[in-house]
Amino acid sequence: MFVCSCNMLTDTDVETAARNGAVRPKEVYESKGCRAQCGNCVPGVVCLLRQIARQGRATIADTMHRHADIQPQAM
């Protein structure tokens, strides 16, 4: 879905930028070589970044929980 029609920025673009380290809207736009024009998309970009961050934390927590049962082997 398009998040920014001025720059043809999609939710996939935001996700890719976040996976590459973007945590702020400005960093998302820079990753695509553009900048916010009218600004109407910035709240949507922020929302997506927060959602992606929450999913990442959940994934990390799930992984840690799954591996908590593994005991180191004695040598």
SULLIN-V158201 format. One line per field, one symbol per residue. ss: DSSP state (H for helix, E for strand, - for the rest). phi: phi as a letter, one per 40 degrees, with the letter a starting at -180 (. if undefined). burial: b if it has 16 or more other C-alpha atoms within 10 Angstrom, else e. A space follows every 10 residues. Layout:
ss->???
phi->???
burial->???
This chain:
ss->-EEE----EE HHHHHHHHH- ----HHHHHH H--------- -HHHHHHHHH HHHHHHHHHH HHHHHHH--- -----
phi->.ccbccbfcb cccccccccc hcbbddcccc cbgbacccgc cddcccdccc cccccccccc cccccccccc bcccb
burial->eebbeebebe bebbbebbee ebbebebbbe beeebbeeee bbeebbebbe ebbeeeeeee eeeeeeeeee eeeee
